[in-house]
């Protein structure tokens, strides 16, 4: 059975070859990073993932818009406070996204996965919204 990392790598082949301007790859990257976050995860990785998931799930940002937001955030500061980890990081996984047929079904599965992971981080929602407001003026 492939590991989560191997499944994510396979999904990345799909998302990076997608060719759509939405850049759905960003949603997969953010969902994977937030879902597998642990004590060794870098603060910038988790903060960017959670803000990306928030922007997608609640603000309707495309992956490309999230990518641009990450670039703006990186230009503002170099150090980030790591949010406290949550106990559960969602019920959907990279395997669920990968199991969907390529095309609209898989794209929808990636979006659903990203939204599910964001919902699992609800304990940190206000913290992430405040950070999004201060760094991007969004929220």
C-alpha positions, 0 to 999 in steps of 0.5 A: 500500500502506498504511503500518504507521501507517495499518494500525494506525489501521484496526485501532484503529477495530476495537479501540476499537469492540469493546465487550468488557470485555477491552479488546483495544485495549491489546494492539494499542497495546503490540505496535505501540509495542514493534515499531516502537520506535527511538532516538526512542521515549520511554522511558515508551512502550517500558517501558509497552509491554513491561510490558504485553506481559509481563503479557498474554503471561506473566501472562494479563492482559486489556487492561483489567488492563494499562491499570490497571497502566499507570495505577498505574505512571504514578502512581508515577514520572515518569521511566523508563530506556529498555531497549536496543533489540533487533534484531528485534521479531517476525515478526507485524505489524499487517498480520497482525492486520488480515488476520484476519476481524473477530471471534474470528479477529482478536482471536486474531490481535491476541493472537498478535501481542502474544505474538510481539512480546513473545517477540522482546524476550526479551533484555530479559525479566528486566529487564522482569520485575524492573521489573514486580515493583518497580512492580506487585508482579507477576512 
